[in-house]
Amino acid sequence: MQVLETLSPTVVAVVVLSSIFLLYVLFKRKQNHRLPPSPPSLPIIGHLHHLGPLIHQSFHHLSTRYGPLIHLRLGSVPCLVASSPEVARDFLKTNELAFSSRRQSQALDLITYGVAFAFVPYGPYWKFIKKLSTVELLGSRNLGHFMPIRTHEVHELLQTLTEKAKRRESVNLTEEFLKLTNNVISQMMISIRCSGTNDKADEFKTLVQEATKIFGEFNVSDFIWFCKNIDFQGFKKRYKDIHKRYDALLEKIIFEREEKRRKEGKIEDGDKGKDFLDMLLDVMEDDKAEIKITRNHIKALLLDFFTAATETTAIALEWMLVELINNPKELKIAREEIDHAVGNERLVQESDAPNLPYIHAIVKETLRLHPPIPLLSRKAIEDANVQGYDIPAGTMVFINIWSIGRNPKYWESPLEFKPHRFIQGDSLKSPIDIRGQSFQLLPFGTGRRGCPGMNLAMRELPVVIANLIQCFEWNVDGKQILNMDEQGGMTAPRAVDFTCVPSIRENSPQNFTST
């Protein structure tokens, strides 16, 4: 089903209004920019009819025909799609400042108070929050402090799988991975764990999932200018409902924390019990703070980090395990590496990661084929020239990292799962960097707008998958291949949940069931 098919008959009727079309034509004739190649467009909707539910795949197919840099008009929004490392570098490095902003949407404005960190314009507020999040919350010291939380959550997952295996019951790994990642970030943010018995934590998890889903849904009001104030698809009602519930929940959590701080005093910097909410309240209460933030800023930031850190890591874990099950030879190599480096007397720990190069190669190969966020978005804050083309201020830019990761010009056998491509002999290092320096592999983005949670993800992913390999057998019956279809949205998870009956490995660590 294409994007156009999601519009109501009323929208379609409005689209064909000839008077609007005439105004549009007169407006476009006034422009005289040298733009990249573009496929045929239609009045009003522009190129929307070219897009299916999997936007990144639609962009990929257009790019294979029209080139690595194409110009699209999504309704009344001018857009560019970059699908090669060279073009991506021009936007993300050579002209980084000119494309340092991101486009807002009605969902972001109404749900996140209009101040979501990931989408606010590049400026003093963005710089301050970036520094606070990367240096304080997600800096090396704090990630070290929170390591026991990550370890505990991995052991909880192993315990759940063990119980299911003993009873020969199926387990929904999609849900279990989401629970794992949500519990880690929840305890780092607000010191609350979603256990199934904590009402606030479970409600928070539900709201985060609802917000993540709706952020990725197509709203015609974001793209066709004369529809901006007309809620054809009923999104505004849903936005306001999520915002109202989220605001009430966060207000309660913040109030309870403020009461605790009044009674027990503030937690000092460097103390292990200090979470992100405490850090933000310190800034809000500091009259001399570099940037003055409000309660709404705090609420927006918490939702921002929850949505970013929960689903993306869980998606990567699921794709990783599914690829290994579908490629048993690679699974066997990974298991042999773990047995050799760690043995079966104890569980894999974060400190073992440097000695598991093939596990890291598996992480890289998974993120190459299945980047959880397949499109990086930017917005031009000024006129720029890229690849010899004139790019007007206000133009949206999509970097199709999903397409770049599957381009045969840069990858041998790009559709095959081959972790060995990231191993150079016996070297633990690969010439292809995953942290933003190699533009053919950008799962975390790069530069100023790069993902601040990269270091957390790169601590979680290798250890979780290594423990799953170390402790359980993973296979499917006969020659069955697990479904590899994607689901549309802001992220790219598998189209169906991953459900299986786990089997305890014969020589797995004897102590993990009681950890």
SEKOL-48779 format. One record per residue (C-alpha): residue number from 1; residue in three letters; chain; x, y, z. Coordinates in pm, 1 decimal. Example, Ala and Ser with C-alpha at 12.3 -4.5 7.8 and 13.67 -1.06 7.14 Angstrom:
// residues 2
     k     r   c         c1         c2         c3
     1   Ala   A     1230.0     -450.0      780.0
     2   Ser   A     1367.0     -106.0      714.0
// end
This chain:
// residues 515
     k     r   c         c1         c2         c3
     1   Met   A        0.0        0.0        0.0
     2   Gln   A      142.2      334.8      -99.1
     3   Val   A      150.1      650.6      111.6
     4   Leu   A     -106.2      809.3     -119.1
     5   Glu   A     -351.1      529.9      -42.6
     6   Thr   A     -351.0      622.6      326.6
     7   Leu   A     -520.7      955.2      248.0
     8   Ser   A     -895.4      991.5      285.8
     9   Pro   A    -1122.3     1068.6      -12.6
    10   Thr   A    -1154.7     1420.9      122.6
    11   Val   A     -779.6     1470.0       97.8
    12   Val   A     -774.6     1338.1     -257.2
    13   Ala   A    -1053.2     1576.9     -350.8
    14   Val   A     -865.9     1869.6     -204.7
    15   Val   A     -550.6     1764.3     -387.1
    16   Val   A     -711.4     1812.7     -726.9
    17   Leu   A     -833.8     2165.5     -663.9
    18   Ser   A     -731.4     2350.2     -974.7
    19   Ser   A     -708.0     2688.6     -807.6
    20   Ile   A     -441.2     2563.6     -568.8
    21   Phe   A     -256.8     2404.1     -855.2
    22   Leu   A     -242.8     2732.4    -1043.5
    23   Leu   A     -104.3     2910.1     -738.6
    24   Tyr   A      156.0     2639.2     -701.9
    25   Val   A      267.3     2663.3    -1067.1
    26   Leu   A      301.1     3041.1    -1045.3
    27   Phe   A      508.2     3008.2     -730.5
    28   Lys   A      741.8     2744.1     -874.2
    29   Arg   A      809.0     2946.0    -1187.0
    30   Lys   A      964.9     3217.3     -975.9
    31   Gln   A     1237.3     2980.6     -857.5
    32   Asn   A     1555.8     2939.8    -1058.3
    33   His   A     1769.0     2687.8     -870.7
    34   Arg   A     1988.5     2424.6    -1033.3
    35   Leu   A     1857.1     2114.6     -859.3
    36   Pro   A     1955.3     1745.0     -872.5
    37   Pro   A     1772.6     1496.7    -1099.8
    38   Ser   A     1411.0     1432.2    -1018.0
    39   Pro   A     1148.3     1175.0    -1121.2
    40   Pro   A      815.0     1288.0    -1268.4
    41   Ser   A      587.3     1461.5    -1018.1
    42   Leu   A      218.2     1535.8     -984.6
    43   Pro   A       43.0     1861.4     -891.5
    44   Ile   A       17.8     1934.3     -520.2
    45   Ile   A      137.6     1593.0     -396.4
    46   Gly   A      467.8     1617.9     -582.9
    47   His   A      642.7     1281.8     -557.0
    48   Leu   A      436.6     1130.1     -275.7
    49   His   A      287.4      880.2     -519.5
    50   His   A      633.8      725.2     -560.6
    51   Leu   A      655.9      632.7     -192.7
    52   Gly   A      540.9      309.3      -34.5
    53   Pro   A      513.0      229.1      337.0
    54   Leu   A      886.9      151.4      354.8
    55   Ile   A     1012.3      499.8      268.7
    56   His   A     1382.5      410.2      274.6
    57   Gln   A     1325.4      130.0       24.9
    58   Ser   A     1125.0      362.2     -201.0
    59   Phe   A     1408.8      615.2     -188.4
    60   His   A     1654.5      336.2     -268.1
    61   His   A     1465.8      229.4     -579.8
    62   Leu   A     1441.2      591.5     -700.7
    63   Ser   A     1813.5      644.6     -641.9
    64   Thr   A     1912.9      337.6     -840.7
    65   Arg   A     1738.0      498.1    -1138.2
    66   Tyr   A     1806.5      869.9    -1092.9
    67   Gly   A     2140.8      872.8     -914.4
    68   Pro   A     2299.4      909.3     -568.2
    69   Leu   A     2153.7     1258.3     -517.1
    70   Ile   A     1794.6     1320.9     -621.2
    71   His   A     1545.8     1601.6     -567.5
    72   Leu   A     1192.4     1523.6     -452.0
    73   Arg   A      895.0     1733.9     -361.1
    74   Leu   A      693.0     1566.7      -85.9
    75   Gly   A      376.2     1768.9     -110.8
    76   Ser   A      498.1     2124.1      -68.1
    77   Val   A      821.1     2023.9      109.3
    78   Pro   A     1140.3     2028.2     -103.2
    79   Cys   A     1362.8     1730.6      -24.2
    80   Leu   A     1691.3     1573.8     -127.9
    81   Val   A     1786.1     1207.3      -94.1
    82   Ala   A     2155.4     1112.0      -68.8
    83   Ser   A     2244.3      747.6     -129.8
    84   Ser   A     2623.4      730.5     -155.4
    85   Pro   A     2908.2      780.9       95.7
    86   Glu   A     3052.6     1068.6     -107.5
    87   Val   A     2726.5     1264.7     -113.5
    88   Ala   A     2660.9     1182.6      251.7
    89   Arg   A     3003.6     1325.7      338.7
    90   Asp   A     2921.1     1649.4      154.3
    91   Phe   A     2610.3     1699.3      366.9
    92   Leu   A     2730.1     1564.1      700.1
    93   Lys   A     3089.4     1688.4      705.0
    94   Thr   A     3183.3     1932.6      427.5
    95   Asn   A     2861.8     2136.6      469.2
    96   Glu   A     2771.1     2020.7      818.2
    97   Leu   A     2679.7     2362.4      960.0
    98   Ala   A     2458.7     2448.6      664.1
    99   Phe   A     2260.9     2126.4      727.8
   100   Ser   A     2272.3     2119.9     1107.1
   101   Ser   A     1899.7     2149.0     1172.7
   102   Arg   A     1606.0     1912.3     1146.2
   103   Arg   A     1246.7     1961.7     1040.8
   104   Gln   A      973.5     1969.9     1301.7
   105   Ser   A      640.2     1792.5     1266.4
   106   Gln   A      300.2     1824.7     1428.2
   107   Ala   A      367.4     1511.0     1632.1
   108   Leu   A      690.9     1652.2     1772.7
   109   Asp   A      538.4     1992.7     1840.2
   110   Leu   A      233.9     1859.0     2022.7
   111   Ile   A      379.9     1559.0     2206.3
   112   Thr   A      727.4     1684.5     2300.4
   113   Tyr   A      639.2     2045.0     2389.4
   114   Gly   A      812.7     2164.7     2072.1
   115   Val   A     1156.7     2130.4     2235.1
   116   Ala   A     1263.3     1771.7     2156.5
   117   Phe   A     1643.2     1762.7     2173.9
   118   Ala   A     1678.1     1550.7     1858.9
   119   Phe   A     1485.5     1802.9     1650.0
   120   Val   A     1539.2     2149.9     1797.1
   121   Pro   A     1741.3     2390.5     1579.7
   122   Tyr   A     2117.1     2391.8     1618.7
   123   Gly   A     2198.0     2662.7     1874.4
   124   Pro   A     2284.8     2735.3     2240.5
   125   Tyr   A     2011.0     2513.7     2389.1
   126   Trp   A     2097.9     2220.3     2163.3
   127   Lys   A     2471.1     2257.5     2238.4
   128   Phe   A     2407.4     2267.5     2613.3
   129   Ile   A     2189.3     1955.3     2616.7
   130   Lys   A     2428.6     1771.8     2386.6
   131   Lys   A     2712.3     1843.7     2628.1
   132   Leu   A     2503.6     1745.0     2930.7
   133   Ser   A     2393.0     1416.9     2775.9
   134   Thr   A     2724.7     1306.1     2623.7
   135   Val   A     2951.9     1417.6     2907.8
   136   Glu   A     2728.3     1352.9     3208.9
   137   Leu   A     2454.4     1098.7     3141.6
   138   Leu   A     2626.6      901.6     2865.3
   139   Gly   A     2989.6      978.1     2947.3
   140   Ser   A     3238.3      705.9     3035.0
   141   Arg   A     3213.8      767.2     3409.4
   142   Asn   A     2836.1      736.8     3422.3
   143   Leu   A     2827.3      440.9     3186.9
   144   Gly   A     3067.4      272.2     3428.6
   145   His   A     2841.2      356.7     3721.8
   146   Phe   A     2542.5      206.0     3543.2
   147   Met   A     2718.2     -116.8     3439.9
   148   Pro   A     2560.9     -319.5     3728.0
   149   Ile   A     2217.8     -220.5     3593.6
   150   Arg   A     2302.5     -346.4     3246.0
   151   Thr   A     2448.2     -667.3     3388.2
   152   His   A     2140.5     -726.6     3604.3
   153   Glu   A     1902.3     -677.2     3312.0
   154   Val   A     2097.6     -921.1     3094.4
   155   His   A     2080.4    -1179.7     3371.8
   156   Glu   A     1705.9    -1118.1     3410.5
   157   Leu   A     1663.6    -1188.2     3038.7
   158   Leu   A     1868.8    -1508.4     3066.3
   159   Gln   A     1660.4    -1618.7     3363.5
   160   Thr   A     1336.2    -1560.6     3172.8
   161   Leu   A     1464.0    -1760.0     2875.6
   162   Thr   A     1583.7    -2039.7     3103.4
   163   Glu   A     1243.7    -2073.6     3268.4
   164   Lys   A     1074.7    -2081.1     2928.8
   165   Ala   A     1321.9    -2341.9     2804.0
   166   Lys   A     1265.5    -2570.2     3104.2
   167   Arg   A      888.6    -2554.3     3045.5
   168   Arg   A      935.1    -2576.7     2667.9
   169   Glu   A      726.0    -2264.3     2625.4
   170   Ser   A      759.7    -2006.9     2351.6
   171   Val   A      886.4    -1658.8     2432.2
   172   Asn   A      831.8    -1334.9     2243.5
   173   Leu   A     1188.5    -1209.3     2206.3
   174   Thr   A     1069.2     -885.7     2047.1
   175   Glu   A      896.7     -798.4     2372.7
   176   Glu   A     1181.7     -928.9     2589.6
   177   Phe   A     1441.3     -718.6     2406.7
   178   Leu   A     1220.4     -410.1     2441.7
   179   Lys   A     1182.8     -481.6     2813.2
   180   Leu   A     1559.5     -517.3     2851.9
   181   Thr   A     1648.5     -191.0     2676.6
   182   Asn   A     1361.3       -1.0     2837.5
   183   Asn   A     1465.6     -113.8     3184.9
   184   Val   A     1825.4       -5.4     3128.3
   185   Ile   A     1739.4      344.7     3007.3
   186   Ser   A     1454.0      381.7     3257.7
   187   Gln   A     1684.8      322.1     3552.8
   188   Met   A     1946.1      557.6     3407.5
   189   Met   A     1683.4      826.9     3352.2
   190   Ile   A     1441.8      808.9     3643.4
   191   Ser   A     1560.0      514.7     3861.9
   192   Ile   A     1245.5      313.6     3788.7
   193   Arg   A     1232.1      -40.1     3652.7
   194   Cys   A      951.2     -181.8     3441.2
   195   Ser   A      891.5     -516.8     3609.1
   196   Gly   A      524.3     -571.4     3539.4
   197   Thr   A      436.7     -461.3     3892.0
   198   Asn   A      536.4      -93.4     3878.2
   199   Asp   A      237.8       99.4     3738.0
   200   Lys   A      435.9      414.3     3654.0
   201   Ala   A      713.9      224.8     3478.3
   202   Asp   A      476.2        9.5     3277.2
   203   Glu   A      264.9      307.3     3176.5
   204   Phe   A      580.1      492.0     3075.0
   205   Lys   A      683.9      198.3     2856.3
   206   Thr   A      342.9      195.0     2687.2
   207   Leu   A      354.0      568.7     2619.6
   208   Val   A      704.3      547.9     2476.3
   209   Gln   A      593.5      273.2     2236.3
   210   Glu   A      288.0      474.2     2131.6
   211   Ala   A      496.7      788.0     2076.6
   212   Thr   A      762.0      604.0     1875.6
   213   Lys   A      495.6      450.1     1653.3
   214   Ile   A      308.7      773.1     1585.3
   215   Phe   A      628.4      970.6     1516.4
   216   Gly   A      682.3      744.1     1214.7
   217   Glu   A      330.4      762.5     1071.3
   218   Phe   A      258.5      973.0      764.3
   219   Asn   A       59.3     1287.8      839.9
   220   Val   A      -51.5     1475.4      528.1
   221   Ser   A      -66.5     1799.6      729.7
   222   Asp   A      313.6     1794.4      760.8
   223   Phe   A      363.8     1793.9      384.1
   224   Ile   A       84.0     1979.9      205.4
   225   Trp   A       78.9     2339.7      321.2
   226   Phe   A     -292.8     2412.8      282.4
   227   Cys   A     -370.9     2102.5      491.0
   228   Lys   A     -161.1     2222.3      784.8
   229   Asn   A     -457.1     2325.5      997.9
   230   Ile   A     -695.1     2054.6      876.6
   231   Asp   A     -680.9     1727.1     1067.4
   232   Phe   A     -795.7     1490.6      790.9
   233   Gln   A     -651.0     1177.7      948.6
   234   Gly   A     -737.1     1243.3     1313.3
   235   Phe   A     -373.8     1269.2     1421.6
   236   Lys   A     -411.5     1578.0     1639.3
   237   Lys   A     -654.4     1400.1     1869.1
   238   Arg   A     -408.9     1114.1     1911.0
   239   Tyr   A     -115.4     1351.5     1962.1
   240   Lys   A     -301.4     1539.5     2232.8
   241   Asp   A     -411.9     1218.2     2405.0
   242   Ile   A      -53.8     1085.9     2423.9
   243   His   A       73.4     1425.9     2540.6
   244   Lys   A     -192.7     1456.1     2811.8
   245   Arg   A     -120.4     1111.5     2954.9
   246   Tyr   A      255.2     1155.0     2929.5
   247   Asp   A      246.3     1499.2     3089.6
   248   Ala   A       39.5     1376.4     3384.2
   249   Leu   A      271.2     1078.7     3441.6
   250   Leu   A      590.5     1284.6     3419.8
   251   Glu   A      450.0     1557.5     3639.6
   252   Lys   A      385.1     1297.2     3908.1
   253   Ile   A      733.7     1146.8     3874.1
   254   Ile   A      901.7     1489.6     3884.3
   255   Phe   A      692.4     1603.8     4182.6
   256   Glu   A      780.5     1289.2     4380.2
   257   Arg   A     1149.8     1340.7     4302.1
   258   Glu   A     1134.6     1705.5     4410.6
   259   Glu   A      973.8     1603.1     4738.5
   260   Lys   A     1246.0     1345.8     4796.2
   261   Arg   A     1516.9     1602.1     4723.9
   262   Arg   A     1361.0     1845.6     4970.8
   263   Lys   A     1355.0     1582.5     5245.0
   264   Glu   A     1685.5     1404.3     5177.0
   265   Gly   A     1886.0     1668.7     4992.1
   266   Lys   A     2036.2     1664.5     4646.6
   267   Ile   A     2258.6     1382.5     4526.2
   268   Glu   A     2608.4     1513.6     4465.0
   269   Asp   A     2782.2     1490.6     4128.7
   270   Gly   A     2969.7     1164.7     4090.2
   271   Asp   A     2746.7      967.5     4326.6
   272   Lys   A     2626.2      638.8     4180.0
   273   Gly   A     2263.0      703.2     4269.8
   274   Lys   A     2234.0     1014.1     4054.7
   275   Asp   A     2019.0      971.7     3745.0
   276   Phe   A     1940.0     1203.9     3452.9
   277   Leu   A     1630.4     1345.4     3621.0
   278   Asp   A     1844.9     1460.3     3913.6
   279   Met   A     2091.6     1621.3     3673.1
   280   Leu   A     1813.6     1806.9     3493.8
   281   Leu   A     1652.2     1923.9     3817.3
   282   Asp   A     1991.5     2054.7     3930.9
   283   Val   A     2012.9     2261.8     3613.1
   284   Met   A     1653.4     2385.3     3642.8
   285   Glu   A     1710.5     2498.0     4002.6
   286   Asp   A     2046.7     2663.1     3929.2
   287   Asp   A     2001.4     3035.8     3872.7
   288   Lys   A     2354.8     3052.9     3732.9
   289   Ala   A     2310.8     2769.6     3483.7
   290   Glu   A     2444.9     2830.3     3135.0
   291   Ile   A     2098.3     2764.0     2990.1
   292   Lys   A     1772.6     2801.6     3180.6
   293   Ile   A     1545.9     2501.1     3136.8
   294   Thr   A     1185.5     2447.8     3245.4
   295   Arg   A      979.6     2148.7     3353.2
   296   Asn   A      862.8     2112.3     2993.9
   297   His   A     1223.0     2086.1     2878.9
   298   Ile   A     1279.5     1807.5     3131.6
   299   Lys   A      970.1     1616.3     3019.4
   300   Ala   A     1064.3     1651.1     2653.3
   301   Leu   A     1420.1     1534.5     2715.0
   302   Leu   A     1310.8     1227.6     2908.5
   303   Leu   A     1072.6     1122.7     2631.4
   304   Asp   A     1340.0     1198.9     2373.0
   305   Phe   A     1595.0      967.5     2533.8
   306   Phe   A     1341.6      695.6     2609.8
   307   Thr   A     1216.6      676.3     2250.9
   308   Ala   A     1570.2      689.6     2109.3
   309   Ala   A     1731.3      434.1     2340.5
   310   Thr   A     1457.3      176.3     2387.3
   311   Glu   A     1344.5       66.1     2043.5
   312   Thr   A     1661.4      114.1     1838.0
   313   Thr   A     1880.0     -115.2     2050.7
   314   Ala   A     1603.6     -374.5     2077.0
   315   Ile   A     1559.2     -371.4     1697.8
   316   Ala   A     1931.7     -424.6     1646.4
   317   Leu   A     1937.2     -717.4     1891.0
   318   Glu   A     1648.7     -888.1     1715.7
   319   Trp   A     1793.4     -847.3     1366.6
   320   Met   A     2128.4     -974.6     1495.2
   321   Leu   A     1988.4    -1295.0     1641.9
   322   Val   A     1764.8    -1357.7     1340.2
   323   Glu   A     2060.6    -1319.5     1102.0
   324   Leu   A     2266.0    -1563.0     1309.9
   325   Ile   A     1985.0    -1819.3     1312.1
   326   Asn   A     1952.5    -1785.5      934.3
   327   Asn   A     2331.4    -1817.2      900.3
   328   Pro   A     2431.8    -2108.7     1128.0
   329   Lys   A     2794.2    -2107.8     1007.8
   330   Glu   A     2839.3    -1754.8     1140.9
   331   Leu   A     2668.6    -1854.2     1465.3
   332   Lys   A     2910.1    -2145.0     1502.8
   333   Ile   A     3213.3    -1918.1     1453.3
   334   Ala   A     3080.3    -1672.7     1711.7
   335   Arg   A     3019.1    -1950.4     1964.3
   336   Glu   A     3367.6    -2091.7     1917.1
   337   Glu   A     3516.3    -1747.2     1974.9
   338   Ile   A     3321.7    -1709.0     2300.0
   339   Asp   A     3416.8    -2056.9     2420.9
   340   His   A     3783.8    -1985.2     2348.9
   341   Ala   A     3795.2    -1633.2     2500.0
   342   Val   A     3559.0    -1679.1     2796.9
   343   Gly   A     3492.0    -2049.4     2844.4
   344   Asn   A     3184.2    -2196.1     3009.3
   345   Glu   A     3260.7    -2134.2     3374.9
   346   Arg   A     3108.7    -1785.2     3376.9
   347   Leu   A     2893.5    -1550.9     3170.2
   348   Val   A     3034.2    -1306.8     2917.7
   349   Gln   A     3096.8     -966.3     3077.3
   350   Glu   A     3149.9     -620.2     2932.8
   351   Ser   A     3520.4     -649.9     3011.2
   352   Asp   A     3539.5     -945.0     2768.2
   353   Ala   A     3427.0     -736.4     2471.2
   354   Pro   A     3777.6     -640.5     2346.6
   355   Asn   A     3860.2    -1010.2     2316.8
   356   Leu   A     3557.8    -1087.8     2098.3
   357   Pro   A     3634.8     -933.4     1757.2
   358   Tyr   A     3395.0    -1159.0     1569.5
   359   Ile   A     3108.2    -1055.4     1797.1
   360   His   A     3189.9     -692.8     1715.8
   361   Ala   A     3198.5     -783.8     1346.6
   362   Ile   A     2850.9     -935.5     1383.0
   363   Val   A     2728.2     -610.7     1540.6
   364   Lys   A     2872.0     -407.0     1253.0
   365   Glu   A     2736.1     -637.4      984.8
   366   Thr   A     2388.9     -628.3     1141.0
   367   Leu   A     2390.0     -248.5     1159.4
   368   Arg   A     2509.0     -234.5      797.3
   369   Leu   A     2218.3     -443.6      671.6
   370   His   A     1959.2     -334.3      926.2
   371   Pro   A     2023.0       15.2     1064.3
   372   Pro   A     1742.8       66.1     1319.9
   373   Ile   A     1692.0      420.2     1186.4
   374   Pro   A     1737.7      380.5      808.9
   375   Leu   A     1721.9      750.3      720.5
   376   Leu   A     1920.4     1036.1      872.1
   377   Ser   A     1733.7     1363.0      834.6
   378   Arg   A     1872.1     1714.6      813.7
   379   Lys   A     1739.0     2056.9      715.9
   380   Ala   A     1926.5     2335.7      539.6
   381   Ile   A     1944.9     2649.0      754.8
   382   Glu   A     2099.8     2849.6      470.3
   383   Asp   A     2151.3     2831.0       95.2
   384   Ala   A     2429.1     2587.8        2.6
   385   Asn   A     2599.3     2429.0     -294.9
   386   Val   A     2639.7     2051.5     -288.0
   387   Gln   A     2780.2     1842.8     -572.6
   388   Gly   A     2742.1     2148.1     -798.4
   389   Tyr   A     2370.9     2189.5     -721.6
   390   Asp   A     2202.6     2489.8     -557.1
   391   Ile   A     2026.0     2386.6     -237.5
   392   Pro   A     1782.4     2649.2      -98.8
   393   Ala   A     1749.3     2710.0      274.9
   394   Gly   A     1466.1     2508.1      426.5
   395   Thr   A     1528.7     2200.6      209.1
   396   Met   A     1489.5     1865.1      382.9
   397   Val   A     1773.2     1615.6      335.1
   398   Phe   A     1749.7     1240.9      384.4
   399   Ile   A     2070.9     1036.5      404.4
   400   Asn   A     1966.9      682.7      313.2
   401   Ile   A     2211.8      482.0      523.7
   402   Trp   A     2005.5      167.1      456.2
   403   Ser   A     2072.8      210.0       84.1
   404   Ile   A     2440.4      299.6      134.5
   405   Gly   A     2491.3      -18.8      338.2
   406   Arg   A     2358.8     -231.7       49.9
   407   Asn   A     2536.9      -60.6     -237.8
   408   Pro   A     2744.1     -313.4     -442.3
   409   Lys   A     2984.6      -34.1     -537.0
   410   Tyr   A     3108.9      -22.5     -175.5
   411   Trp   A     3028.6     -371.2      -43.9
   412   Glu   A     3108.8     -712.9     -188.0
   413   Ser   A     2797.5     -934.3     -193.8
   414   Pro   A     2606.7     -659.1      -11.8
   415   Leu   A     2290.2     -860.2       55.9
   416   Glu   A     2475.9    -1144.8      224.6
   417   Phe   A     2540.6    -1157.2      598.7
   418   Lys   A     2922.3    -1178.0      609.0
   419   Pro   A     3074.1    -1048.5      937.4
   420   His   A     3419.3    -1151.4      812.7
   421   Arg   A     3424.8     -840.4      593.9
   422   Phe   A     3504.5     -644.7      912.8
   423   Ile   A     3795.4     -865.1     1020.5
   424   Gln   A     4150.2     -802.2      896.7
   425   Gly   A     4350.4    -1117.2      964.3
   426   Asp   A     4389.3    -1157.7     1339.1
   427   Ser   A     4350.8     -784.7     1397.8
   428   Leu   A     4089.2     -666.3     1644.4
   429   Lys   A     4056.4     -348.2     1440.1
   430   Ser   A     3867.7     -296.7     1116.7
   431   Pro   A     3947.7      -20.5      867.1
   432   Ile   A     3575.9       58.4      857.8
   433   Asp   A     3475.1      270.5     1155.8
   434   Ile   A     3122.9      245.0     1297.7
   435   Arg   A     3133.3      567.2     1498.4
   436   Gly   A     3088.2      814.7     1214.5
   437   Gln   A     3423.3      836.2     1038.3
   438   Ser   A     3347.3      586.8      758.7
   439   Phe   A     3063.1      724.5      550.2
   440   Gln   A     2970.8      386.8      402.9
   441   Leu   A     2861.3      278.3      753.2
   442   Leu   A     2667.2      536.1      956.5
   443   Pro   A     2420.5      357.1     1190.1
   444   Phe   A     2475.6      627.7     1455.5
   445   Gly   A     2508.2      920.8     1218.6
   446   Thr   A     2807.5     1148.9     1250.5
   447   Gly   A     2916.9     1495.5     1353.0
   448   Arg   A     2719.8     1734.2     1570.2
   449   Arg   A     2391.8     1550.4     1515.6
   450   Gly   A     2541.3     1206.1     1572.8
   451   Cys   A     2360.3      975.0     1814.0
   452   Pro   A     2460.9     1058.7     2175.6
   453   Gly   A     2366.8      706.4     2282.5
   454   Met   A     2624.2      536.3     2060.6
   455   Asn   A     2860.4      444.7     2345.5
   456   Leu   A     2576.0      293.9     2547.2
   457   Ala   A     2455.4       88.8     2249.2
   458   Met   A     2805.7      -36.2     2175.9
   459   Arg   A     2836.6     -157.8     2534.4
   460   Glu   A     2498.8     -330.3     2531.8
   461   Leu   A     2484.6     -497.5     2191.2
   462   Pro   A     2800.8     -717.3     2201.5
   463   Val   A     2741.7     -838.7     2556.6
   464   Val   A     2373.1     -922.3     2514.5
   465   Ile   A     2419.2    -1115.1     2190.5
   466   Ala   A     2729.0    -1292.3     2327.5
   467   Asn   A     2534.9    -1413.2     2632.5
   468   Leu   A     2249.8    -1538.3     2414.2
   469   Ile   A     2496.5    -1732.2     2200.5
   470   Gln   A     2687.5    -1862.8     2501.5
   471   Cys   A     2386.1    -1992.6     2693.3
   472   Phe   A     2130.6    -2111.4     2436.4
   473   Glu   A     2092.9    -2307.7     2116.7
   474   Trp   A     1926.5    -2106.9     1841.1
   475   Asn   A     1791.7    -2284.8     1536.3
   476   Val   A     1476.9    -2339.1     1333.2
   477   Asp   A     1321.8    -2660.8     1207.5
   478   Gly   A     1451.6    -2801.9      880.5
   479   Lys   A     1541.4    -2547.9      613.4
   480   Gln   A     1302.6    -2284.1      743.0
   481   Ile   A     1428.3    -1925.8      714.4
   482   Leu   A     1303.5    -1662.2      954.8
   483   Asn   A     1102.3    -1377.2      805.5
   484   Met   A     1323.4    -1082.8      702.3
   485   Asp   A     1052.4     -835.0      600.3
   486   Glu   A     1064.8     -486.2      749.9
   487   Gln   A      796.3     -273.9      907.1
   488   Gly   A      751.8       87.7      799.9
   489   Gly   A      793.6      391.5     1024.6
   490   Met   A     1066.2      609.8     1169.0
   491   Thr   A     1254.5      290.9     1260.7
   492   Ala   A     1289.6      -34.1     1064.4
   493   Pro   A     1202.1     -332.9     1285.8
   494   Arg   A     1107.1     -674.9     1156.6
   495   Ala   A      750.5     -691.7     1026.1
   496   Val   A      656.5     -974.6     1263.9
   497   Asp   A      744.6    -1042.2     1626.1
   498   Phe   A     1021.1    -1292.8     1692.6
   499   Thr   A      872.9    -1583.8     1888.2
   500   Cys   A     1053.8    -1909.9     1959.8
   501   Val   A     1108.7    -2185.9     2216.0
   502   Pro   A     1461.6    -2143.2     2358.2
   503   Ser   A     1683.9    -2442.4     2428.4
   504   Ile   A     1952.0    -2435.7     2698.4
   505   Arg   A     2295.5    -2513.1     2557.8
   506   Glu   A     2445.9    -2832.4     2699.4
   507   Asn   A     2773.8    -2674.5     2814.1
   508   Ser   A     2647.0    -2327.0     2900.4
   509   Pro   A     2773.5    -2159.0     3219.6
   510   Gln   A     2637.8    -2347.7     3516.6
   511   Asn   A     2581.5    -2043.4     3731.5
   512   Phe   A     2367.3    -1820.9     3511.8
   513   Thr   A     2034.3    -1972.0     3620.0
   514   Ser   A     2095.9    -1850.4     3973.3
   515   Thr   A     2254.7    -1513.9     3887.2
// end
